[in-house]
Amino acid sequence: MGVRTEPPSPQDKPAITEEEALEKAMAFYGGQPPGNTDQITISFVLFSNDEAETIDSQGKHLLYQNVPAYIVSFHGAYPPTSYGSRLYKGPPVYSTELNVVINAMTGEFMEEYSWR
């Protein structure tokens, strides 16, 4: 998996609050927590994804490297993790949390992922 997080340094100050990050994360689900969410946690981190990239005439460029971000975790949301995969032929397998990454400087959605 390409997602990595590191603790922010004292100089890394978010431009938006945790409450704003939660509001922005829930906006992707109609303003409510997704699925059967039973707990929400929010972490301020330096976020990297070594698999998220863009390609232009000068080659590949990683999109997210040490970006100050909030990870909003919806525990109990149970998103499917392997449903629809061409390689997986069994019934859907579910994770137990959904993570939404919000840029802590701009408030923009970066990505969502699930891995537990």
Buried (B, 14 or more C-beta within 10 A) or exposed (E): EEBBBEEBEEEBEBEBEBEBBBBBBBEBBEEEBBBEBEEBEBBBBBBBBEEBEEEEEEEEEEBBEBBBBBBBBBBBBBBEBBEEEEEEEEEEEBBBBBBBBBBBBEBEBBBBBBEE
